[in-house]
Amino acid sequence: MDRTAMNFDTGAWRIQVWIAFGLALFLTSMGVWALPVDEWIKGYLGLGLYFTVSSAFTLAKTIRDQHEGDKILNKIAEAKAERVLREYGGEV
């Protein structure tokens, strides 16, 4: 794939995203830990938090993979259409 045609995020943006993610996960975990409830409730909420985070990563990866696959299929379809137009309709 041609890397010059792709849009890349800046280093500053990536750092900001990772810091925000780390802070959100840390502070939410500390909030669960500080709750005035029994330990098993804290454990349940903590597991729910980390399961939700891992599910969000999986969902984001799945959506990205689908998007990348669609881009490839669209390029193939476009190339086929251009070939047919060239063969039967002259120059594109």
C-alpha positions in Angstrom: 0.0 0.0 0.0 1.3 3.5 -0.8 2.1 5.1 2.5 2.2 8.6 1.0 -1.5 8.3 0.2 -2.4 7.5 3.8 -3.3 10.1 6.5 -1.2 9.6 9.7 -1.9 11.2 13.1 0.8 13.5 14.5 3.0 12.3 17.4 1.4 14.9 19.7 -2.1 13.6 19.0 -1.0 10.0 19.7 0.6 11.0 23.0 -2.5 13.0 24.0 -4.8 10.0 23.2 -2.6 7.5 25.2 -2.4 9.9 28.2 -6.1 10.5 28.1 -6.7 6.7 28.0 -4.3 6.0 30.8 -5.8 8.8 33.0 -9.4 7.7 32.3 -8.6 4.0 33.1 -6.5 4.9 36.2 -9.0 7.4 37.7 -12.0 5.2 37.0 -10.2 2.3 38.7 -9.3 4.5 41.7 -13.0 5.5 41.9 -14.1 1.9 42.0 -11.5 1.1 44.6 -12.5 4.1 46.8 -16.2 3.1 46.8 -17.6 2.5 50.3 -18.9 -1.0 49.4 -17.9 -4.6 50.0 -14.8 -6.0 48.2 -16.8 -8.3 46.0 -18.8 -5.4 44.6 -15.6 -3.5 43.9 -14.2 -6.6 42.1 -17.4 -6.9 40.0 -17.3 -3.3 39.0 -13.5 -3.5 38.3 -14.0 -6.6 36.1 -16.8 -4.8 34.3 -14.6 -1.8 33.7 -11.8 -3.8 32.2 -14.1 -6.0 30.2 -15.7 -2.9 28.7 -12.3 -1.4 27.8 -11.1 -4.7 26.1 -14.4 -4.9 24.2 -14.0 -1.3 23.0 -10.5 -2.1 21.7 -11.9 -5.2 19.9 -14.8 -3.3 18.4 -12.5 -0.5 17.2 -10.1 -3.0 15.6 -13.0 -4.8 13.9 -14.4 -1.6 12.5 -10.9 -0.5 11.3 -10.3 -3.9 9.7 -13.7 -3.8 7.9 -12.9 -0.3 6.7 -9.5 -1.3 5.3 -11.1 -4.4 3.6 -13.8 -2.2 2.0 -11.1 0.2 0.7 -9.3 -2.7 -1.0 -12.5 -4.1 -2.5 -13.5 -0.6 -3.8 -10.0 -0.2 -5.4 -10.4 -3.6 -7.1 -13.9 -2.8 -8.3 -12.7 0.6 -9.6 -9.8 -0.9 -11.5 -12.1 -3.5 -13.1 -14.6 -0.8 -14.2 -11.8 1.3 -15.7 -10.5 -1.7 -17.6 -14.0 -2.4 -19.0 -14.4 1.2 -20.0 -11.1 1.3 -21.7 -11.8 -1.9 -23.6 -15.3 -1.0 -24.7 -15.6 2.8 -24.5 -12.3 4.3 -25.3 -10.0 6.2 -23.0 -11.2 7.0 -19.4 
